[in-house]
Amino acid sequence: MNAAHRRSRAGLCLLLATHGGLLMWSAAMHSPTYDEPFHLAAGVRRVVEGRFDLDLGNPPLPAMVAAVPVALASAETDWRRFPETIPVGYDFVAANGRRIFWLVTLARWACIPFSLLGGYVCFRWARELYGEASGWLALILWCFCPNVLAHGALVTADMAAASLGLTACCAFWRWLELPTWASAGWAGLGLGLAELTKYVWLPLYFALPAVWMVWGWSSRRDIARPRWRRQAAQLAGVLLLSVYVINFGYFFEATPQPLRRFASGAHVLRKIGAQRDDSPLHWLGSVPVPLPSNYVRGVELVDQWFDRTHRSYLHGQWSERGWWYYYLVGLGLKVPLGTWLLLLLTLGLSLADRRYNAGLRTELLLPAFAVSLVLFVSVVTTDQSHVRFVLPALPFLFVWAGKTARALTLRSWRVAAAVGACLTWTVFSSLSIYPHSLSYFDELAGGPKGGHDWLLDSNIDWGQDLLYLKRWLDAQPNAGTLHLAYFGFVDPRLAGIEFQLPPSATELATRGADRGTANRRVLKPGWYAISVNLLHGYSIAISDGHGALTLASPSDYTYFQRFTPVAMAGYSIYIYHLDQHDIDDLRGGPSSSP
């Protein structure tokens, strides 16, 4: 190993260690987000009991990895409300009490290797395509991307899907370049692991054979017929091995099962008349489905979820139909402007200067993976609340953008200076709000303080700042009673926050009619803390301050938009100090508009 190689390896380890350190600190500083407790409860059930019948909408791998240290820490479980996933999550939190914060931190730390793997694959793939400097550029884009820093420190499937999806596609590209049985084995393993993270990668079973056919057609003059047959056999091996890996991930639970036992299979059989005993197609109902039953049922559950009507928010407007451009706007506001400028430069260099390209097929493959995933999610999902759904598209763009670092080798100093400026802007913009990376918005959106005017939910407020609210309260010993409307899964009292709910808009509007009602809340001078989701009319069950849940209606707390916050807990909880003058200014009741 020469000195240059040793320096490269040391630099790689240092950068990944820095990335891992950022994720560890963020994981320890934030409270559990809304989805994490029930994902973790399902993971514990899978690891401890070997049962995959909870949280069916998510394949098991990420939650199982997260659950290993939690199970070793003897976490308490409560399955009385099984099979309802969200209630089981509430019971898991209640069973562990204040320990839930430490258990979630352990689980988050266990998931950090997913992000480290993603960074490593970005580095290796970009380096193989474009050179050493390109590998470093792709790695830096990954390590300091605010979306990677946000979701790499959570017990959710988004980071695992991004990392293992990239790994699977990289392994498949290696097989395309060098079609051997060994490379096919790695491609099959990678595909199977990716399918165990999120169902978003199911289209790869159609996309990868199509890519192989296009790849082979583009070089058909150089490929003999026997080689085509050998590659077809290897491709079949890739797909079959991936199915085996999926079954292994479910401990071969209930596999295979006849087609008629699944709701989707029974529906198809009914449509073609194959369920009738006298039908010549009756035998189709007995065809075995070579996948775990709970994996198939998970796909069916996700399909049913996306068939429902969802209330989505974009730029101050709520809609039940959504927007076809939601994810384009979301990516435009949640990815640093420096990164977008770098991608525009990448596109320009790809078209204008062939010295930056690594071959037409590869040049089309990388952006095609990213664009296809965004289009697929945009078409399939009706739940347009989470830009994280298209997080797996980003690493392909990072690898592709790595080509701009070739400017150093080509001694194109103007291009190199532009690349350096874009990269510096990206890193500075991301780290300027760290560790609040989940609430990151670029400068066009007005930063994280203006982000809630554009997007809500996991894009800015997922319940992650409860511990920051506790720290703010500890610094205000004379604050008195806190009135809190908190969007989150964990009861704030577990964080040591005693609180009362603020009065709802309905209660304020009826102040004269039921002034003597004992349980009616009234607006009075003091401290108020409102999650920005509720500030903009999000409807969800929230903690009432007495150990129970109450439904927050869309207009309950939007009247706080009339007031100016005096502080924030992170960027997701706005803190107000109301005096009698503020209350008198409401005059005749609150308004639901700012």
DOMARVO-45239 format. One record per residue (C-alpha): z, x, y. Coordinates in steps of 0.2 Angstrom, whole numbers, m for minus. Example, Ala and Ser with C-alpha at 12.3 -4.5 7.8 and 13.67 -1.06 7.14 Angstrom:
SITE      c3      c1      c2
SITE      39      62     m22
SITE      36      68      m5
***
This chain:
SITE      c3      c1      c2
SITE       0       0       0
SITE      m6       8      16
SITE       4       8      33
SITE      m7      m6      40
SITE      m4     m17      25
SITE      15     m15      26
SITE      15     m19      45
SITE       5     m35      41
SITE      17     m40      28
SITE      32     m36      39
SITE      24     m46      53
SITE      20     m61      42
SITE      38     m61      35
SITE      45     m60      53
SITE      35     m74      60
SITE      38     m86      45
SITE      57     m81      46
SITE      57     m86      65
SITE      48    m102      60
SITE      61    m105      47
SITE      75    m101      59
SITE      69    m114      71
SITE      68    m127      58
SITE      85    m124      52
SITE      93    m125      69
SITE      84    m141      73
SITE      89    m148      56
SITE     107    m145      60
SITE     107    m152      78
SITE      99    m169      75
SITE     106    m185      67
SITE      97    m193      53
SITE      81    m201      58
SITE      78    m219      53
SITE      69    m216      36
SITE      78    m201      30
SITE      94    m210      22
SITE      84    m221      10
SITE      71    m207       6
SITE      86    m197       1
SITE      95    m210      m9
SITE      79    m213     m19
SITE      78    m194     m21
SITE      95    m193     m28
SITE      92    m207     m40
SITE      76    m198     m46
SITE      85    m181     m48
SITE     102    m188     m56
SITE      96    m203     m66
SITE      78    m199     m69
SITE      73    m216     m62
SITE      58    m218     m50
SITE      60    m237     m47
SITE      66    m235     m28
SITE      56    m232     m13
SITE      40    m235     m22
SITE      29    m233      m7
SITE      32    m214      m7
SITE      28    m202     m21
SITE      43    m193     m27
SITE      41    m174     m24
SITE      48    m172      m6
SITE      63    m183      m9
SITE      67    m175     m25
SITE      67    m157     m17
SITE      78    m164      m3
SITE      90    m172     m16
SITE      93    m156     m26
SITE     107    m149     m15
SITE     113    m166     m11
SITE     116    m170     m29
SITE     124    m153     m31
SITE     136    m158     m17
SITE     142    m173     m27
SITE     135    m186     m14
SITE     141    m204     m17
SITE     129    m217     m22
SITE     129    m236     m22
SITE     115    m246     m31
SITE     122    m263     m29
SITE     108    m269     m18
SITE      94    m261     m29
SITE      79    m263     m29
SITE      79    m266     m10
SITE      75    m249      m3
SITE      82    m250      15
SITE      99    m259      10
SITE     102    m245      m3
SITE      99    m233      11
SITE     113    m241      21
SITE     124    m241       7
SITE     121    m223       4
SITE     126    m219      21
SITE     142    m230      20
SITE     147    m222       3
SITE     147    m205      11
SITE     153    m209      28
SITE     154    m194      40
SITE     148    m183      26
SITE     130    m190      29
SITE     127    m178      43
SITE     130    m163      32
SITE     121    m170      17
SITE     106    m174      27
SITE     106    m156      35
SITE     107    m149      17
SITE      92    m160      12
SITE      82    m154      27
SITE      85    m136      24
SITE      79    m139       6
SITE      62    m145      13
SITE      59    m131      24
SITE      49    m121      11
SITE      35    m134      12
SITE      32    m129      30
SITE      33    m110      26
SITE      20    m113      13
SITE       9    m122      25
SITE      10    m108      37
SITE       6     m95      24
SITE      m9    m104      18
SITE     m15    m106      36
SITE     m14     m87      37
SITE     m22     m83      21
SITE     m36     m95      22
SITE     m41     m90      40
SITE     m39     m72      36
SITE     m51     m73      22
SITE     m64     m83      32
SITE     m63     m74      48
SITE     m52     m58      47
SITE     m35     m52      50
SITE     m33     m58      68
SITE     m39     m75      64
SITE     m25     m77      51
SITE     m12     m73      64
SITE     m19     m85      76
SITE     m19     m99      63
SITE      m1     m95      58
SITE       5     m95      76
SITE      m3    m112      79
SITE       6    m118      64
SITE      23    m110      67
SITE      24    m116      85
SITE      15    m133      84
SITE      28    m146      90
SITE      23    m158      77
SITE      26    m145      63
SITE      43    m140      71
SITE      48    m159      72
SITE      43    m164      54
SITE      46    m148      45
SITE      65    m151      48
SITE      65    m169      41
SITE      68    m177      24
SITE      51    m186      25
SITE      35    m183      16
SITE      24    m179      31
SITE      26    m160      31
SITE      25    m159      12
SITE       9    m169      13
SITE       2    m158      26
SITE       6    m142      17
SITE       2    m146       0
SITE     m14    m155       5
SITE     m20    m140      14
SITE     m15    m129      m1
SITE     m25    m141     m13
SITE     m40    m140      m2
SITE     m39    m121       0
SITE     m38    m119     m19
SITE     m53    m131     m21
SITE     m63    m120      m9
SITE     m58    m105     m18
SITE     m65    m113     m34
SITE     m81    m117     m25
SITE     m83     m99     m20
SITE     m78     m92     m37
SITE     m80    m106     m50
SITE     m69     m99     m65
SITE     m57    m108     m76
SITE     m43     m99     m68
SITE     m47    m105     m50
SITE     m50    m122     m57
SITE     m33    m122     m64
SITE     m25    m118     m47
SITE     m36    m131     m39
SITE     m30    m144     m52
SITE     m12    m139     m49
SITE     m13    m140     m30
SITE     m22    m157     m31
SITE      m8    m164     m42
SITE       6    m158     m31
SITE      m3    m165     m16
SITE      m4    m182     m24
SITE      15    m181     m27
SITE      18    m181      m8
SITE       9    m195       0
SITE      m4    m208      m6
SITE     m15    m202       9
SITE     m23    m189      m2
SITE     m29    m201     m15
SITE     m47    m201      m7
SITE     m48    m183     m13
SITE     m52    m190     m30
SITE     m69    m196     m22
SITE     m71    m183      m9
SITE     m69    m167     m19
SITE     m83    m171     m32
SITE     m94    m176     m17
SITE     m90    m159      m9
SITE     m95    m150     m25
SITE    m111    m159     m26
SITE    m116    m156      m8
SITE    m110    m138     m10
SITE    m121    m135     m26
SITE    m136    m144     m18
SITE    m135    m133      m3
SITE    m137    m118     m15
SITE    m147    m126     m29
SITE    m160    m112     m30
SITE    m147    m100     m35
SITE    m139    m110     m48
SITE    m145    m111     m66
SITE    m143    m127     m76
SITE    m130    m120     m88
SITE    m119    m115     m73
SITE    m120    m133     m67
SITE    m114    m139     m83
SITE    m100    m126     m84
SITE     m95    m131     m66
SITE     m95    m150     m70
SITE     m83    m146     m85
SITE     m72    m136     m73
SITE     m72    m150     m60
SITE     m67    m162     m74
SITE     m53    m150     m79
SITE     m47    m150     m61
SITE     m46    m169     m60
SITE     m38    m171     m77
SITE     m25    m157     m74
SITE     m20    m165     m57
SITE     m17    m182     m67
SITE      m6    m172     m79
SITE       4    m165     m64
SITE       7    m182     m57
SITE      13    m188     m74
SITE      24    m173     m75
SITE      31    m176     m58
SITE      37    m193     m64
SITE      44    m186     m80
SITE      30    m195     m90
SITE      39    m212     m86
SITE      30    m227     m92
SITE      13    m219     m94
SITE       0    m225     m99
SITE       1    m244     m97
SITE     m12    m257    m100
SITE     m22    m262     m85
SITE     m17    m280     m86
SITE       2    m275     m83
SITE      m2    m271     m65
SITE      m4    m283     m51
SITE     m20    m275     m45
SITE     m27    m274     m62
SITE     m23    m292     m66
SITE     m32    m297     m50
SITE     m48    m288     m54
SITE     m47    m295     m72
SITE     m45    m313     m65
SITE     m60    m310     m53
SITE     m72    m305     m67
SITE     m65    m318     m79
SITE     m58    m305     m91
SITE     m41    m313     m93
SITE     m48    m327    m104
SITE     m46    m324    m123
SITE     m64    m329    m126
SITE     m71    m318    m113
SITE     m82    m303    m120
SITE     m73    m292    m107
SITE     m55    m297    m113
SITE     m53    m279    m120
SITE     m53    m272    m102
SITE     m35    m278    m100
SITE     m30    m266    m114
SITE     m38    m251    m106
SITE     m24    m238    m103
SITE     m21    m232     m85
SITE     m17    m214     m86
SITE      m4    m214     m72
SITE      14    m217     m71
SITE      17    m236     m68
SITE      28    m233     m53
SITE      15    m223     m45
SITE       2    m237     m47
SITE      15    m249     m41
SITE      18    m238     m26
SITE      m1    m239     m22
SITE       0    m258     m23
SITE      15    m259     m12
SITE       7    m248       1
SITE      m9    m258       1
SITE       2    m274       3
SITE      11    m266      17
SITE      m5    m262      26
SITE     m11    m280      24
SITE       3    m286      34
SITE       3    m289      53
SITE      12    m275      62
SITE      17    m275      80
SITE      11    m259      88
SITE      14    m251     105
SITE       2    m241     116
SITE       3    m237     134
SITE      15    m250     139
SITE       6    m264     128
SITE      11    m272     112
SITE      m2    m278     100
SITE      m2    m286      83
SITE     m20    m281      80
SITE     m18    m262      85
SITE     m31    m251      92
SITE     m45    m242      83
SITE     m42    m227      95
SITE     m23    m226      92
SITE     m23    m210      82
SITE     m35    m202      94
SITE     m24    m205     109
SITE      m9    m201      99
SITE     m16    m184      94
SITE     m22    m181     112
SITE      m5    m183     119
SITE       6    m176     105
SITE      m4    m160     102
SITE      m2    m146     116
SITE     m16    m145     128
SITE     m18    m127     125
SITE     m22    m131     107
SITE     m35    m144     112
SITE     m43    m131     124
SITE     m43    m119     110
SITE     m52    m131      98
SITE     m65    m135     111
SITE     m68    m116     113
SITE     m70    m116      94
SITE     m83    m129      94
SITE     m92    m121     108
SITE     m92    m104      99
SITE     m97    m112      82
SITE    m113    m119      90
SITE    m117    m105     102
SITE    m113     m89      92
SITE    m116     m87      74
SITE    m105     m71      74
SITE     m90     m82      74
SITE     m95     m92      59
SITE     m91     m90      40
SITE    m106     m99      33
SITE    m112    m116      37
SITE    m104    m125      22
SITE     m87    m119      26
SITE     m89    m122      44
SITE     m93    m140      40
SITE     m79    m142      27
SITE     m64    m138      38
SITE     m67    m150      52
SITE     m74    m163      40
SITE     m57    m163      31
SITE     m48    m166      47
SITE     m60    m179      54
SITE     m61    m189      38
SITE     m42    m190      36
SITE     m40    m197      53
SITE     m54    m209      51
SITE     m47    m214      34
SITE     m30    m218      41
SITE     m37    m227      56
SITE     m47    m238      45
SITE     m34    m241      31
SITE     m17    m243      40
SITE     m12    m258      51
SITE       5    m250      55
SITE      m1    m240      71
SITE      16    m233      76
SITE      17    m216      69
SITE       5    m201      74
SITE      14    m192      60
SITE       2    m201      48
SITE     m12    m190      53
SITE      m1    m174      53
SITE     m10    m167      37
SITE     m26    m166      48
SITE     m19    m152      59
SITE     m18    m137      48
SITE     m37    m138      44
SITE     m40    m137      63
SITE     m28    m123      65
SITE     m38    m113      51
SITE     m54    m117      60
SITE     m48    m112      77
SITE     m43     m95      70
SITE     m61     m90      71
SITE     m59     m88      90
SITE     m48     m72      87
SITE     m64     m64      81
SITE     m67     m60      99
SITE     m56     m45      98
SITE     m66     m38      84
SITE     m82     m42      94
SITE     m75     m35     110
SITE     m79     m51     119
SITE     m64     m49     131
SITE     m67     m64     141
SITE     m66     m75     126
SITE     m51     m65     120
SITE     m43     m68     137
SITE     m46     m87     136
SITE     m40     m87     118
SITE     m24     m78     123
SITE     m21     m90     138
SITE     m23    m106     127
SITE     m11     m99     114
SITE       2     m94     127
SITE       1    m111     134
SITE       3    m119     117
SITE      18    m109     113
SITE      27    m111     130
SITE      23    m129     130
SITE      31    m132     113
SITE      46    m121     115
SITE      50    m127     132
SITE      57    m143     125
SITE      63    m136     108
SITE      73    m142      98
SITE      68    m159     104
SITE      50    m157      96
SITE      50    m174      89
SITE      49    m181     107
SITE      36    m169     112
SITE      22    m175     123
SITE       9    m164     133
SITE       7    m163     151
SITE      m6    m177     152
SITE       7    m189     146
SITE      20    m183     158
SITE      29    m173     145
SITE      43    m180     134
SITE      51    m189     149
SITE      34    m199     151
SITE      30    m200     133
SITE      39    m217     130
SITE      26    m225     142
SITE      13    m221     129
SITE      20    m221     112
SITE      36    m226     103
SITE      45    m226      86
SITE      44    m209      77
SITE      33    m202      91
SITE      48    m200     102
SITE      63    m210      96
SITE      68    m211      78
SITE      87    m210      80
SITE      87    m191      80
SITE      98    m189      96
SITE     114    m198      91
SITE     124    m181      90
SITE     117    m176     107
SITE     125    m192     114
SITE     141    m188     106
SITE     140    m171     114
SITE     137    m179     131
SITE     152    m190     128
SITE     163    m176     124
SITE     159    m168     141
SITE     163    m184     150
SITE     182    m187     145
SITE     184    m201     158
SITE     168    m211     154
SITE     178    m226     147
SITE     170    m238     136
SITE     152    m234     131
SITE     140    m249     130
SITE     126    m243     117
SITE     110    m250     110
SITE     105    m237      98
SITE      89    m237      87
SITE      94    m228      71
SITE     100    m230      53
SITE     117    m223      55
SITE     132    m232      63
SITE     136    m222      78
SITE     155    m224      74
SITE     152    m211      60
SITE     147    m198      73
SITE     164    m202      82
SITE     156    m214      95
SITE     166    m230      99
SITE     155    m242     108
SITE     151    m260     112
SITE     134    m268     113
SITE     127    m271     130
SITE     124    m290     134
SITE     106    m295     129
SITE      94    m303     142
SITE      98    m320     135
SITE     116    m318     137
SITE     114    m313     155
SITE     102    m328     158
SITE     115    m340     152
SITE     129    m332     162
SITE     133    m348     171
SITE     132    m360     157
SITE     144    m352     145
SITE     155    m342     156
SITE     170    m346     146
SITE     163    m341     129
SITE     175    m328     121
SITE     162    m318     112
SITE     149    m318     126
SITE     145    m300     132
SITE     144    m298     151
SITE     136    m284     162
SITE     150    m275     171
SITE     151    m258     179
SITE     152    m243     167
SITE     141    m232     156
SITE     127    m238     146
SITE     116    m229     134
SITE      99    m237     128
SITE      87    m230     115
SITE      69    m229     123
SITE      62    m240     109
SITE      74    m254     114
SITE      71    m251     132
SITE      52    m256     129
SITE      55    m271     118
SITE      56    m264     100
SITE      64    m278      88
SITE      75    m271      74
SITE      92    m273      67
SITE     105    m262      76
SITE     123    m258      75
SITE     134    m270      84
SITE     149    m258      86
SITE     160    m267      73
SITE     152    m261      57
SITE     139    m275      56
SITE     120    m276      61
SITE     113    m288      73
SITE      94    m291      77
SITE      88    m284      94
SITE      75    m296     100
SITE      60    m289     110
SITE      67    m294     127
SITE      85    m290     124
SITE      86    m273     133
SITE      70    m271     143
SITE      80    m276     159
SITE      87    m258     159
SITE      70    m253     165
SITE      76    m259     183
SITE      89    m245     183
SITE      87    m227     185
SITE      95    m216     171
SITE     107    m203     176
SITE     106    m193     160
SITE      98    m192     143
SITE     103    m188     126
SITE      89    m178     120
SITE      73    m187     126
SITE      76    m203     116
SITE      92    m211     123
SITE      93    m215     142
SITE     111    m215     150
SITE     114    m226     164
SITE     130    m228     176
SITE     130    m245     183
SITE     141    m250     198
SITE     143    m268     205
SITE     129    m265     217
SITE     117    m262     202
SITE     123    m278     194
SITE     122    m289     210
SITE     104    m283     212
SITE      99    m292     196
SITE     100    m308     206
SITE      97    m323     195
SITE      95    m314     179
SITE      85    m299     172
SITE      67    m297     171
SITE      58    m290     155
SITE      46    m280     166
SITE      50    m264     176
***
